[in-house]
């Protein structure tokens, strides 16, 4: 119990770190539409994706131990369904839905991390719902069932952006299952788009599990091998990788005793004896999601810390380059006005024959002021526009891209930088962006390292095996480095931040 309390304390501390240091910067520069901490403050999430009729709902029902989701050969559900724990009021042990709410409730309740989905509109909200189920399986996690993927090619086929919604959910999910069935082994267009484009842009490969489900529907072992080979080929094309990810083979335990073909005739199920049903392995992997939550939160902080640092670095470099350009431009304007002033003075004294020094000084000074004013107003606007256009055309010059990690990070924030520069016209406070850059950079470089150290210490304690009750009590009561109270780096205020300004 004390271990769980320490873990909960760490989660709260991670969320507080993001809220204090990352969210203000993310909202200020358009990196995120909602506070970043909303994505990590709720329970672990497992996202279920797959073709229609790939067995997602059946698998969910078997995991939960009750008929929660509708099942069938045709598409049975067109909604994103968040399934979480709910306590039955009558105290019954039968697994059932104890409460169901619509999408608007989910999008507007601050308890849930789905505020970022509001931007997909009312049509999407009507395809989102919440189910609370009294299944012990959901004590420490939540499942998200999704509409089956189709061969639709336009957003209008669904009425909302399916891929954007999947990407948003994948970004906050701790584990993603992609299910296939023998009849559509990776050949559906939306599946290809999700695997090829959407998921790589929003999550990490180690959080994705590929599942070939309903293998009991193969006519024979040869048929299964052909389906497996087809799926491997299709995955190699959609992932763009030479190495094929692990594919889990599963089927419903009920199918082995009630096996039959689609035409109703009995099916020879003896080949299933040669195949290990990996459904239990999937169940264990899903139940491990809460244990990986802290690692995922640390990765979340590292990833967004790196990207925010890169984003503010580019904006900081733009303003520094602009300041150098402005100084040169002003110097050229001053030099031009002095040249014109000298020419005006010389012309008046030579051609008009006016030797009065007061008149000459007034004429020269007036000419200089007119030229400098014209230079710094009308001409400056033209050159500023050209300077901004040149930077927007070659944004890669705003930052160094000397390794693959830097290039990946820059690709994630380049469009955000360009959008902000266009929105502001390149005019914003150099001091503010400098402070934001060095503040986020300090948290990223030092704070994330300390987070990993804390997680390593937590893992060591978790695997410790005390030989006596006294040792166990001592382990539970000792002062751990992640006990309540922030231990992460603290960023001083602007007035006190001499180190930041010194950089």
Beta strands, then each sheet from edge to edge (+ up, - down):
strand 1: 44-50
strand 2: 80-85
strand 3: 97-102
strand 4: 128-133
strand 5: 141-145
strand 6: 175-181
strand 7: 208-213
strand 8: 247-249
sheet 1: 3+ 4- 2- 5+ 1+ 6+ 7+ 8+
end
